[in-house]
Structures are given as C-alpha cells and as structure tokens.
Amino acid sequence: MKNITQQFSEQYTPQKAILIYQSIYEQENDIRERSGIYVESYDIGKNGNPINAHPLTIKEMLLLSDLLQSAKELQNNYFTSREILSSNILHIEAKERGNVIWYTPAQEVNLFFSSALGIPNGKAFVPAMVWKAGREDLSVFALKGNKKPTAHTKLFHAPFFNIYKSGKVCMGTVDVVVKHEDCLEDFITKWEGYFWNSYFSHLMEGFTPVKGNIVLLWKQLIDTNEPFPVSVLKPNRQTIENLLP
C-alpha cells in the first residue's frame, strides 16, 4: 500500500469558493439549450462556511487564469526531456495520464528476494526488457533479442516474481513518488530503481512466467556471471504495437 503520510505535513485552509451558473432555455421543440455563464465568488468564513457572495472580480479572474495556465503548462510539459532523446525510448504519450515505453538491453543487475523463497540476494544477468510506465503503475516484458525492438517485435513474460500475467508489476509496499516536474530521464530512472530495488517475493495469481521452476532458475543464475537463458521465456502473444494507446 502506498504511504502518503508525508503529504499531510502542510495544512491547507479554504480561502475562496467559486460557483458557476449557466442559463438554460427551452425552444419550441422542447430542446433545451445552454446559454450564458455567470461566475460568483465566495469568501470563506472562520467556521468554513461561504460568505460575501459577489460577482467574480477582475483580480479574482486574473488569479484563476494564472492557476489554469499553470495547470496547462504542467500538462504540456509532462515527460519533457532535458536532453536529446535516448535511443532506448520507444513511445511517449505526453499527457496527464499518459505513459512512456522504453527498453533496456540484457544487463547484470542486483536482485533482492524474500527470505521465504530461499534464493540468495546477488547479481545476475537479466534479458532485454520493455518497460511501460505511467505516474502510478508499471508493466514489464522480456525480449529474446538484444536489438532495439520495433512495433512488431514479439514480447515475452518478464521472468520475475511479483508480476501479473498481463505484465503489470505489483509494487507492494514500495513508496512510489513520481512528480509532475520530473523530466523524462528522472522518470525512467525512478521506475527502474523502484523495480530493481524491491524484493521479489511471490508469484501473482499462481502464474509462472518461465518454463520450468522459477526458484531453481534464479538460484542457478545468482552470482554466476552466466547470461540469462532466453529459451526459458514464455511468449505472451503480444507485440510492442499492443502496448501503444
């Protein structure tokens, strides 16, 4: 479960309330038409109740405009890169609930396992991977080759614990903090860090993502310097194209 305790360190008190009215009139054919809009502003009293109703002033309109403009800028600047786009970026959906798709070649990483699995923590090689992440969720997939994938490249199930058959990662108690102002590079670094620094603990819904015994597989790979045996990967019947919006 996500820990949001730190979000309550500041206190916010209501200052203004805005009420929007819209006139509606009916035509002869009973079709209801919407017409003009009237905006009314309220101050907030000591007891939290709205008081001093009045038409929105010029000053209040300017303040509201600034707030809306800031929100628009945040949306337009989502997933902004601070440098030339890296060649491992496959797709960017740059909007509030958008996502980024990228890949990583086969590499050696530190892996952590729950003691209940009986697998020692250590370094091991993992296959090339495709990552798809939004602000609050992550999905990962494996690749058999090491070349940059195309839209038609076949995907395989990522050979790890804590991953649903769909590819979505169960982050458990990991405190995921991804901010609007994070640039693209920081966004990717954060998600990879959250994934590799978490403890693998269990299979999701009984699904085994590899051919054979996954526990034995990782016991045989930890601290051996052996490349990951891609022959054990299971196809998931999707391609990169299926990940696109």
GITAGI-V431343 format. One line per field, one symbol per residue. burial: I if it has 24 or more other C-alpha atoms within 12 Angstrom, else O. A space follows every 50 residues. Layout:
burial = ???
This chain:
burial = OOOOOOOOOOOOOOOOIIOOOOOOOOOOOOOOOOOOOOOOIIIOOOOOOO OOOOOIOOOOOOOOOOOOOOOOOOOOOIIIOOOOOOOIIIIIIIOOOIII IIIIIIOOIIIIIOOOOOIIIOIIIIIIIIIIIIIIIIIIIIIIIOOIII OOIIIIIIIIIIIIIIIIIIIOOIOIOIOIIOOIIOIIOIIIOIIIOIII IIIOOOIIIIOOOIIOIIOOIIOOOOOIIIOIIIIIOIOIOOIOO
